[in-house]
Amino acid sequence: MIVLVLGGNSEIGLAAAEKFAEHEKAEIILASRNEEKARENASALADKFGVKASGIKFDALDYDSHREFYESLESRPDVVIQAFGVLINQKECQQDFEKARQVIEGNLMGAISILEIIAADFEQQGKGTIIGLSSVAGERGRQSSYIYASAKAGLTVYLDGLRHRLYPSGAHVITVLPGFVPTKMVAGRKPKFGETPLPVAGRDIYEAWKKGKHKIYTGKKMRWVMARIKALPEWVILKKRDI
């Protein structure tokens, strides 16, 4: 088995890759803009789990390079984890469209570009799994994160539609909706509804693949937390400034 992690230095992506290496002895390919760091992380995985692992160059925003990137892989992956993303402060995005554009492209456009190429290959093969990391932020718009949430909402709907398209072929798409996972991306932020430790997030993603799930939340409580938030009337949301 070969697992390709797009955004190979993502802490959640690495946590999931560890589970595939540990339980499936999968070959791991970490693809990232920071190729040097990806190679370091791959070496650590290889040493820890006794598997083949490598780090390669991939730029989610260099759309023109995506087809060549995928076709240049020595072997086609069995599982692709789309783990890259961009998080920029909401107020900065409001004041500077360039930053808002980076968030939209880094979380949505880049994913669509590379995953359409991979999906076509998996569809033709009649096998393969795409695991996309979206976010609970995209479940309801709030003043604190609506630019980022818009991108993640778009990614969630995209993955839902891609799953519907690929289902008859035998290929599969899993949507992952992490809550607050303590990573460097969210350093300094405080969770409002609890947090999911990295190893738990990695385990949940691996188990979703193992069980053939379609859509999951990471952590035991997040599904129920989000059910309550989504059920709140709009007038309650408008009056609550800290949600």
Summary of the structure (lengths in Angstrom):
residues: 243
radius of gyration: 17.5
end to end distance: 41.9
largest distance: 54.7
contacts: 814
relative contact order: 0.13
helix: 55%
strand: 14%
